[in-house]
Amino acid sequence: MRNVTEPVTLTPEAIRSLLKDLSQARHDVNNSLALISAAVELIKMQPESLPKLLPTLSEQPDRIAKSLGSLSVRLEQSVVPQGA
């Protein structure tokens, strides 16, 4: 991650765009966590469902990382001057 050493000015449009990106990332992470929680509860009640639910469980960490990574890139692009 690059350091920001001087003040950064963001336009209202840039702020709205970043807030939209943040909202999407929060939505994506919450969806993945809800899927994990639901799968765990189903597995507790029906252990035989594990093979069916394992793919869903194993996909969620990558989905969360991708969503947060996209948000991080977008934030960095907005606040770090190009070429810095």
KOLZA-785376 format. One record per residue (C-alpha): residue in three letters; y, z, x; residue number from 1. Coordinates in steps of 0.001 Angstrom, whole numbers, plus 500000, padded with zeros to 6 digits. Example, Ala and Ser with C-alpha at 12.3 -4.5 7.8 and 13.67 -1.06 7.14 Angstrom:
2
@resn=ALA, py=495500, pz=507800, px=512300, resi=1
@resn=SER, py=498940, pz=507140, px=513670, resi=2
//
This chain:
84
@resn=MET, py=500000, pz=500000, px=500000, resi=1
@resn=ARG, py=503442, pz=499125, px=501280, resi=2
@resn=ASN, py=506269, pz=501642, px=501375, resi=3
@resn=VAL, py=509465, pz=501133, px=499445, resi=4
@resn=THR, py=512329, pz=502276, px=501626, resi=5
@resn=GLU, py=515317, pz=501166, px=499546, resi=6
@resn=PRO, py=516287, pz=501441, px=495880, resi=7
@resn=VAL, py=514741, pz=498886, px=493566, resi=8
@resn=THR, py=516432, pz=497473, px=490490, resi=9
@resn=LEU, py=514269, pz=496287, px=487633, resi=10
@resn=THR, py=515511, pz=494228, px=484725, resi=11
@resn=PRO, py=514828, pz=495429, px=481203, resi=12
@resn=GLU, py=512365, pz=492531, px=480856, resi=13
@resn=ALA, py=510507, pz=493621, px=484013, resi=14
@resn=ILE, py=510310, pz=497190, px=482723, resi=15
@resn=ARG, py=508981, pz=495991, px=479354, resi=16
@resn=SER, py=506403, pz=493866, px=481141, resi=17
@resn=LEU, py=505283, pz=496776, px=483312, resi=18
@resn=LEU, py=505034, pz=499053, px=480291, resi=19
@resn=LYS, py=502907, pz=496428, px=478549, resi=20
@resn=ASP, py=500660, pz=496226, px=481619, resi=21
@resn=LEU, py=500383, pz=500019, px=481722, resi=22
@resn=SER, py=499515, pz=500119, px=478035, resi=23
@resn=GLN, py=496805, pz=497480, px=478532, resi=24
@resn=ALA, py=495326, pz=499350, px=481514, resi=25
@resn=ARG, py=495299, pz=502607, px=479548, resi=26
@resn=HIS, py=493602, pz=500825, px=476642, resi=27
@resn=ASP, py=490990, pz=499252, px=478943, resi=28
@resn=VAL, py=490186, pz=502555, px=480666, resi=29
@resn=ASN, py=489978, pz=504437, px=477368, resi=30
@resn=ASN, py=487621, pz=501793, px=475961, resi=31
@resn=SER, py=485345, pz=502044, px=478985, resi=32
@resn=LEU, py=485326, pz=505834, px=478836, resi=33
@resn=ALA, py=484538, pz=505726, px=475120, resi=34
@resn=LEU, py=481600, pz=503397, px=475796, resi=35
@resn=ILE, py=480324, pz=505730, px=478516, resi=36
@resn=SER, py=480633, pz=508774, px=476254, resi=37
@resn=ALA, py=478937, pz=507054, px=473341, resi=38
@resn=ALA, py=476099, pz=505786, px=475509, resi=39
@resn=VAL, py=475505, pz=509234, px=476997, resi=40
@resn=GLU, py=475406, pz=510818, px=473545, resi=41
@resn=LEU, py=472938, pz=508212, px=472313, resi=42
@resn=ILE, py=470756, pz=508719, px=475366, resi=43
@resn=LYS, py=470762, pz=512489, px=474752, resi=44
@resn=MET, py=469576, pz=511957, px=471181, resi=45
@resn=GLN, py=467271, pz=509037, px=471937, resi=46
@resn=PRO, py=466167, pz=509037, px=475587, resi=47
@resn=GLU, py=464139, pz=505888, px=474976, resi=48
@resn=SER, py=467454, pz=504004, px=474500, resi=49
@resn=LEU, py=468291, pz=504358, px=478202, resi=50
@resn=PRO, py=466976, pz=500923, px=479264, resi=51
@resn=LYS, py=469026, pz=499258, px=476539, resi=52
@resn=LEU, py=472215, pz=501205, px=477316, resi=53
@resn=LEU, py=472002, pz=501200, px=481109, resi=54
@resn=PRO, py=473706, pz=497784, px=481503, resi=55
@resn=THR, py=476631, pz=498976, px=479376, resi=56
@resn=LEU, py=476946, pz=502147, px=481442, resi=57
@resn=SER, py=476732, pz=500351, px=484763, resi=58
@resn=GLU, py=479433, pz=497789, px=483849, resi=59
@resn=GLN, py=482123, pz=500362, px=483068, resi=60
@resn=PRO, py=483119, pz=501526, px=486583, resi=61
@resn=ASP, py=483805, pz=497921, px=487645, resi=62
@resn=ARG, py=485816, pz=497293, px=484483, resi=63
@resn=ILE, py=487906, pz=500409, px=485106, resi=64
@resn=ALA, py=488458, pz=499485, px=488762, resi=65
@resn=LYS, py=489449, pz=495928, px=487822, resi=66
@resn=SER, py=491948, pz=497120, px=485233, resi=67
@resn=LEU, py=493533, pz=499669, px=487558, resi=68
@resn=GLY, py=493535, pz=497180, px=490427, resi=69
@resn=SER, py=495378, pz=494622, px=488315, resi=70
@resn=LEU, py=497935, pz=497211, px=487309, resi=71
@resn=SER, py=498415, pz=498274, px=490930, resi=72
@resn=VAL, py=499002, pz=494694, px=492067, resi=73
@resn=ARG, py=501480, pz=494123, px=489246, resi=74
@resn=LEU, py=503387, pz=497329, px=490053, resi=75
@resn=GLU, py=503512, pz=496511, px=493742, resi=76
@resn=GLN, py=504755, pz=492996, px=493049, resi=77
@resn=SER, py=507528, pz=494436, px=490909, resi=78
@resn=VAL, py=508845, pz=497065, px=493291, resi=79
@resn=VAL, py=508147, pz=495756, px=496802, resi=80
@resn=PRO, py=510371, pz=492907, px=497979, resi=81
@resn=GLN, py=508548, pz=489667, px=498794, resi=82
@resn=GLY, py=507781, pz=489344, px=502484, resi=83
@resn=ALA, py=507984, pz=493103, px=503079, resi=84
//
